[in-house]
Amino acid sequence: MTKPLSAPETRDEQLPPAASSASTGRCTRQRILNIISIACLVLSLAVGIVVDGATLWGLLPIGIYGALAIFGMDVMVATVVSIASAMLILLPSPTGAADILGESIGDQVTMIGLIIMLGAGLAEVMRVTGVAGQIVRSVMRVAGDKSQLAFILGTMMSCLILVAALGTLAGALAVAAPLLLPMAAKKGFTRSATASMIFVGGCAGLAIAPFAGSNVAIMNAAEVGYLQYLLVGGGPLAILSLVMGLLVVPWMQRRTRHGDDFYNEHDLGIDEEDTPHQRRATAVFLVALLASIVYAAVTSAGITFPLLALPLIAILTGLTGGLTAEETGKAIYRGAGALIHIFLLFWLLAVMFVTIDLIDPFTVVLESYGESFQTLGPFPFAIAIALFGWVGVPGAAAAEVVLLNQIFGDMAANLGVGVSTWVIVLLWASKADTYGPFPNANMMGAMGLSRSFSLKNMMITGWALLIPASIMYTILMFIQTR
C-alpha cells in the first residue's frame, strides 16, 4: 500500500525553537528597517521639492546613516540609502549627479579606502614570503628565553611591530598567533594571559601604524604629519598600553593559573626555521618601511604618499623574498582584492559627503548655533565629540573619523580647538570602542586566535586599558585647551 504524501514541513518546523525565534526576529527587524528607509526617502524627496538652498535638512542623510547602522543594517546598504536621501534633497540633474559620482572617485575619502586595500596587498606578500613570521621569531629570540616579563614584552612587541607594519589588527594577529602560541605554551602561560598579551600588543601597534586607514584619516582631518600624530596621539596610547600590559598580563596569569586554562602544546605545532630568503626579504622590508616613514615625515608628504609607498614596499619584499614578479603581483592582487568592498564603501561615503556639502547644512548650523557653541568652550566640546564618537557613531574606524570631521571639524576650528586636541578627539572617538565598554570584533578575534574561551577575562583586559587611557587623554586635552 502506498504511503500517502504528507504536507511539506515548513522552515520553522525544521528549525529548533530558538533558531526559529531568532530568524523571525531578524526578519521583523529587517522589515522595520526597510519601512524606516522608505519613509526617510519619501521625507527627503518632500524636502527636496519644498526647500531650496542651504538647509539643516542636509543633516538628515547623516542621521539616517547612523540610525540604520546602529540598528543593524549592513553598513554598505545604509550608506546607499543615505546617498539616495542626500540626492533627493539636493535634486541634481542627471548630469550633476554623474559629476558628483565622478568627482568622488578622486576624493581623499576614496583614497583612504584605496590605501586600506593596498595595505592588505602588502600584508599578503609578507605572509607568503614569511617576512611576518621572521619578524616575530627575531623579536622573540631577543626576549623569549629570559624572564616572564621579558617574554610578555617580546610578545607584545612582536604584535605591535606586525600590526604597525600591516595597518590591520586582525590580519597581523592572524599571522603572529600561530608562531607565538607554541612559545607561550612552553612558557606555561594560560590561554587568557596569552590572549591579553596579543590583544594589548596589537592595539598598541594599531595606535601608531603609519599607513592604517583610520590613522591616515586622522592625520588628513587634523592636517598633521605622522610625527606630530605620533607625539600627541598614537604614541602615548602605545606606550601606556605596553606599560599596562606588563601589569595586567602577570595579574591575568595569576588569576587563571589554577584553572583548566592551559595549552596542550602538542596540538599547537612547532616553530619554523628561518630561511635566507626570509631574512633578506625582512631586511629589505624594514629598510623600505623606515625609509618611507622618514621621507613622509621630512617632506610632509600628504595622503597620496601611501599610494606609492605601499605597493613599492610590497614589490621589493616579494622580489627579495623569492617570489617572481608574477607571483608578487598575484599576492598583492589577492590581498587587495579581498578588501574591494572597503574601497567601494569609502567611495560611497565620499559621494555622500560631496552631496551633503552641496546642500550646505553646516553653514546653517554655524550661523544659527555658533554663539551657543562658543559658550561651550573648547575642552567640553572636545570631550563631548570624543564621547559621541565612542558610543554613538557606528562603522569602520576610518569612516568614523571622516564622518566626525565632516560634521564637527569646522565647529572645532571656530571654537579654538587646536590640531593636537583634535587628533586626540578623533583617535579616541574611533578607537576607544576597541577596549570597551562592550565586547567587539577585535576582542573576539584575539580570543579566537589565542584559543581562549573567557570573554570576561578579555573584557577585564580591555577595561584595564580603557580607564587609564581615558584619564590620560582627558588630562592632555585639558592642558592643551587652557
Disulfide bonds with the S-S distance in Angstrom:
none
